[in-house]
Amino acid sequence: MSIRVENLTYIYGAGTALEQYALKNVSFEIPDGQFVGLIGHTGSGKSTLIQHLNGLLRPASGTVYYDGTDIYNEGYSLRDLRAKVGLVFQYPEHQLFEVDVFSDVCFGPKNLGLARGDVEERAKDALKQVGLKEKYWDQSPFELSGGQKRRVAIAGVLAMNPRVLILDEPTAGLDPKGRDEILDEISGLHRERGMSIVLVSHSMEDIARYADRLMVMNHGEKVFDGTPREVFEHYRELESMGLAAPQVTYIVHELKERGVPMEDGITTVAQAREAILRLLGKEGQL
């Protein structure tokens, strides 16, 4: 179950004096089970792009294929697509509206026409997968903390049993502990369910830690696409786009300039630690 995007172009205000290209001939494919990071400065086209992946927006030209089928074909069920390609918006707690947490998570699968028992089973499984304790299920979602609200919103999408989960800045505004918990749970879903993940984030450290692949958007165009190691080697070009590499990348380059033989492509603190320990081990043998 892959998503393929071909020559996607989207224009805001088409045909008016305010016409502006949000996407320009963007193409890529996301294979089943891949964890993709998507970065770019504000206005780079990230949010516009992900809203095409489940048909919320229709492009000026180009198309999106899900499992080999053009999602814009006449008669294609976008409702079915959105059950398979789940999108969690930035500040997803704004999507919450039911009287209690459990009802909110039941809303999606209920609209799929499932039997009540199946709906409730999906909701229970989803709430457990995001780590929300049962004592909160009967509470109003608006009484929860920011991190708990994020869990409920993500659970509501997971209850649809998607094959692809797209998250637009899911940790925005959370404290470091809440951010790490949410991302660890998303990573666990990726491993356990084998689902594809598309994570939009401004945190280079988070992308480096979790993503298999990294795409960079700039002024509506895809400018880099590769592993985090490959992309962050272009940290000088990223800086010119208003982005950066993970902080540890700069530390490693500084060490190399000072004569320390550090390895290339280090993007996480764990990788830097391992590299330094290997160096110390070699020195100890001399």
C-alpha positions, 0 to 999 in steps of 0.5 A: 500500500504505497502513496505516489505523488506525481508532478503535484502543483497547487496554487492559492488564489489561482487566476487572481492578483494574489495568485501564489504557488504553494506546490510546484511539480512535487513528486515522490513515493512512500512505500508501505511501512516507511517512517518519513520526516518532512521539514521546511520553514513556514510557508514552504508547502508542508501542510499543503502537501500533506492535505493532498495525501488523503484528498482534502485538497485537489491540485491544479495539476499532477495527481496522487495515487494510493495503492496504484489508483488515482485518488482524483478519479471520478467515483473514487471514494475519498471517504474510504481513503481517509480511513486508510490515510489518517491525518492528525492536524497541528494542535489536534485537540481542536478536533475534539468535540464529544462529551467524553474521551471514549465517545470522541474516539468512537466517532470515526469508526462509527461513521464507517458503519461498523457494529457497535461492538467493533467500534468500541473494541477499536476505540479501546485498542486505540486508547491503549496504544497511545498510552491513555489510562482507562480512568480518563476515558469517561472524562471530557477531553477538554479537562485533560492536559495538552499531552493527553488531548494529543493522545485522544486526537491521535487515538481517534485517527488510529481507531479508523485503522489506517495504513498511513498516519500523517502527523503535522507537528504533533508535539507543538507546545508540549514540554520535553517529557510530553514530546518524547512520550508522544513520539515514542508512542508513534514510533512504537505504532510504526514498529508494531503495526507496520504502518507508514508514518509521515511526521511534519516537524520543526525539530531536527533532533526528533526527525534524526532520531525517528525517521528513516527518510527525510524530505525537505520542502522550500518555496513549494518544491522538494529540494532534498530527499534521502536518509537523515544522514544524507540530508543533514550533510547539506546543513549549510544549504539548509541554513540558507533555507531558514533550517538547520541540522541537529545540534550534535551535527555542528558539534561533530563538525567542530570536533573534526575541524579541531582534528578529532577524527569523527565519522561522517553522517552523525545526526543523533547524540546516541551516534555521537556517543558511540563514535566517541567511545570507539575513538577512546577504545582505539586510543586505549589500545595504543 
